[in-house]
Amino acid sequence: MVDSTHTTTPAWWRDAVIYQVYPRSWADSDGDGIGDLPGITARLDHLVALGVDAVWLSPFYTSPQNDAGYDVADYRDVDPLFGTLADFDALAARAHDLGLRVIVDLVPNHSSDQHAWFQAALAAEPGSPERARYIFHDGLGENGDLPPNNWESNFGGPAWTRLQKPDGTPGQWYLHLFDPSQPDFDWNNPEVQEEFRSILRFWLDRGVDGFRIDVAHGLHKEPGLPDAPEDYDLANHPTSAQPMWDKPAVHEVYRDWRRLVDEYRVEGQDADRILVAEAWVVPPESLAKYVRPDELHQSFNFGYLMTPWRAQHQREAITSALEATAAVGAPQTWVLSNHDVPRHASRLSYDIERATRVLGIGPDDPQPDAELGLRRARAATGVMLALPGSAYLYQGEELGLPEATTLPDDVRQDPTFVRTNGKDVGRDGCRVPVPWHADQPAFGFSPSGRSWLPQPEVYGDLAPNRQDGVAGSTLEFYRRLLTVRRKYGLGRGELHWQEGSDDLLAFTVAGSGGRRVQVVTNFGEAPLDLPHGELLAVSGPLDGHRLPTDTTAWIAPG
């Protein structure tokens, strides 16, 4: 038995299903080909019908959009590309009227180089208070021509860029763990700490229900900024072995933030405002530190997302994840797709061993098997949504959208593509605008037919109007899972493993009220007999009364 929680607190977030909306790709209301806040508001009914509890919005703040909004120039305003603050207020009000909570992205590791603070730093001298908000250093070598250390950017190339002084001579270097347009803040600076407290309050006062924290494990760096180990391997070494990740001081930041958001709790109401970490941290015990009782509420389980599609690997990943968070009294947080990784309807068609990162899929790569990928994706979702804890869905996965793998180079906008000289095609393939209606311009995404990235033709066949009410469709499968999950209280349940063959993943979840659901997934090549009981949901067609390969069934034991 794996107990998912040590508390009976009825906090909404402990078993919530939260849906990620990537604003530029959700719905375009004004015809410019880019999604916007009014477009999101107009489509919230889809989320209510799906059965989720909350919506998470990727960045919509003022930004030059060098990294699709994760380069923030003003944390307290809406970029005109997406609308206005009034549009955000209208979105939040409509969501709350519909019973949906609203979580917004927060990007505290770095800002845009167009942020007023960084512009002031560029105009100031070394050692000034303006430069102290970011990480500036003199270079190494006789003339400072070498970067301060060997750190690499997550987007490829060095993590340091050198400035030029007004007279054209070389100056200091600044750190950017991502794109050069995203300089890292210095979180040892009290002014930075206070600024983000103010930003949190600004959005909490507007009624948001929580924050997803981008690069939550990166705020503090190793003192002295030492070189990174040359042979470092994320799959086999703790993340903290890298000098830029998972430093103990980040936990003090989140204890401070937890105290702040707890001030907004409403006595007698299930009204917690939550903090969610995007933290690529291993091992699971280190990740669990982020969700200790006085820190964050949730942290994405990327180890689970990267787990190979094999029964034993899945069982090991689920067990270790639940044990790690149970040890600190927190629920686990499950996810299979997001805006940074290839969609699992395509990714799972490949037989991938354990990996630290899945690269984008381009036209020159082996192409995914669409039928196999979707079959496995539905089966994987059938496992994930039965697991105790909270779950996150990425826009369009409920439609079975595949990765857009044949985008031409001239439309790509992800800085990863540029920084790696095309060796990694980047993340655009999972960010293509979603379809809404097969027979409308841009499949209903935009009234003008414009789309900031081209949509594959298959997206039309997968539009909601082609799946709504259609038995066996991916959309109806997701709706069914979420209905049963809620009815049986699976998110607050206890998981019990069942013995079986190496090709079978089998467990029961004892949900709220003592009701149980048995979950079985066939990883083998031959169909397996279904257990006795009422069939509640199944990810694909049965073979008579047998479970085919790459298929998951939920059963109420008879």
MOURRA-V979561 format. One record per backbone hydrogen bond with DSSP energy under -1.0 kcal/mol. NH is the residue of the N-H (numbers start at 1). CO is the residue of the C=O. E is the energy in kcal/mol with one decimal. If there is no record, write none. Layout:
NH,CO,E
NH,CO,E
//
This chain:
2,495,-3.1
14,11,-1.4
18,391,-2.8
19,54,-2.6
20,393,-3.5
21,56,-3.4
25,22,-2.8
26,23,-1.1
28,445,-2.8
35,24,-2.6
36,27,-2.2
37,82,-2.6
40,36,-1.7
41,37,-2.5
42,38,-2.1
43,40,-1.2
44,41,-1.2
46,43,-1.3
48,44,-1.6
49,45,-2.5
50,46,-1.6
51,47,-2.0
52,47,-1.6
53,17,-3.0
54,17,-1.2
55,101,-2.9
56,19,-2.8
57,103,-2.9
58,21,-2.4
62,77,-1.1
70,67,-2.0
73,62,-3.1
74,62,-1.4
79,60,-2.5
82,79,-2.5
83,79,-1.2
88,84,-1.9
89,85,-2.6
90,86,-2.2
91,87,-2.2
92,88,-2.9
93,89,-2.4
94,90,-2.4
95,91,-2.7
96,92,-2.5
97,93,-2.2
98,94,-1.7
99,96,-1.2
100,95,-3.1
101,53,-1.8
103,55,-3.0
104,210,-2.2
105,57,-1.4
106,212,-2.6
111,183,-1.8
112,72,-2.9
113,181,-1.8
115,112,-1.4
119,115,-2.4
120,116,-2.0
121,117,-2.0
122,118,-2.3
123,119,-1.3
128,125,-1.9
132,128,-1.4
134,131,-1.6
135,184,-1.2
137,173,-2.7
140,146,-2.6
144,141,-1.2
146,140,-2.4
153,157,-3.1
154,177,-3.3
156,153,-1.8
159,151,-2.2
161,174,-2.0
163,172,-3.3
165,169,-3.6
168,165,-2.7
171,163,-3.0
173,137,-3.2
174,161,-2.5
175,135,-2.0
176,159,-3.0
182,179,-2.5
184,175,-2.6
185,109,-2.2
186,133,-2.7
189,186,-1.7
193,189,-1.8
194,190,-2.5
195,191,-2.0
196,192,-1.9
197,193,-1.5
198,194,-2.1
199,195,-2.0
200,196,-2.5
201,197,-2.2
202,198,-2.2
203,199,-1.8
204,200,-2.5
205,201,-2.7
207,204,-1.6
208,203,-2.0
209,102,-3.3
211,274,-2.3
212,104,-2.2
213,276,-3.9
214,106,-3.0
216,278,-2.0
218,215,-2.1
222,243,-3.4
225,222,-2.4
232,229,-1.0
236,233,-1.3
237,233,-1.7
239,282,-2.6
241,238,-2.0
242,239,-2.1
245,242,-1.1
246,217,-2.9
250,247,-1.9
251,248,-1.4
253,249,-1.1
254,250,-1.7
255,251,-1.9
256,252,-1.9
257,253,-2.3
258,254,-2.2
259,255,-1.9
260,256,-1.7
261,257,-2.8
262,258,-2.1
263,260,-1.0
264,261,-1.6
265,262,-1.5
269,266,-2.2
271,269,-1.9
274,209,-2.3
276,211,-2.9
277,298,-2.4
278,213,-2.3
281,279,-1.8
286,283,-1.2
287,283,-1.7
288,284,-2.3
290,287,-1.6
291,288,-1.4
292,289,-1.2
295,292,-2.8
296,290,-2.0
297,275,-1.7
298,275,-1.8
300,277,-2.2
301,333,-1.3
302,300,-1.2
305,301,-1.4
306,302,-2.0
307,304,-1.5
310,308,-2.1
314,310,-2.7
315,311,-2.5
316,312,-2.5
317,313,-2.5
318,314,-2.5
319,315,-2.5
320,316,-2.4
321,317,-1.9
322,318,-2.4
323,319,-2.3
324,320,-2.0
325,321,-1.9
326,322,-2.2
327,323,-1.5
328,325,-1.2
329,326,-1.3
330,325,-2.6
334,390,-2.6
346,343,-1.9
347,343,-3.1
348,344,-1.4
349,346,-1.7
350,347,-1.5
352,350,-1.3
365,362,-1.5
373,369,-3.2
374,370,-2.3
375,371,-2.1
376,372,-2.5
377,373,-2.4
378,374,-2.6
379,375,-1.8
380,376,-2.9
381,377,-2.5
382,378,-2.0
383,379,-1.4
384,380,-2.8
385,381,-2.6
386,383,-1.3
387,384,-1.3
389,491,-2.2
390,332,-2.5
391,16,-2.2
392,334,-2.3
393,18,-2.7
395,20,-1.7
397,394,-2.6
399,396,-1.3
400,397,-1.3
401,396,-1.9
404,429,-2.4
405,403,-1.1
411,408,-1.7
412,409,-1.0
417,414,-1.2
419,415,-3.1
420,416,-1.9
421,418,-1.4
422,417,-2.6
423,420,-1.8
430,427,-1.4
431,428,-1.7
434,25,-2.4
436,443,-4.6
437,443,-2.3
440,437,-1.5
443,440,-1.8
444,441,-1.9
445,442,-1.9
452,33,-2.2
459,456,-1.6
460,457,-1.5
462,458,-1.0
463,460,-1.3
466,463,-2.0
467,464,-1.2
468,464,-2.9
470,467,-2.4
473,470,-2.1
477,473,-2.1
478,474,-2.4
479,475,-2.2
480,476,-2.3
481,477,-2.5
482,478,-2.5
483,479,-2.0
484,480,-2.6
485,481,-2.9
486,482,-1.9
487,483,-2.4
488,484,-2.7
490,485,-1.8
492,489,-1.2
493,490,-2.0
494,510,-1.3
495,2,-1.9
496,508,-2.8
498,506,-2.5
504,501,-1.7
505,521,-2.3
507,519,-2.2
508,496,-2.5
509,517,-2.5
510,494,-2.5
511,509,-1.0
511,515,-2.9
514,511,-1.4
517,509,-1.8
518,555,-3.6
519,507,-3.6
520,553,-2.1
521,505,-2.4
522,551,-2.1
523,503,-3.8
528,547,-2.1
530,545,-1.5
534,556,-2.3
536,554,-2.8
537,554,-1.4
539,552,-2.6
543,546,-2.6
546,543,-1.2
547,528,-3.8
550,522,-2.6
553,520,-2.5
554,537,-3.2
555,518,-2.7
556,534,-2.9
//
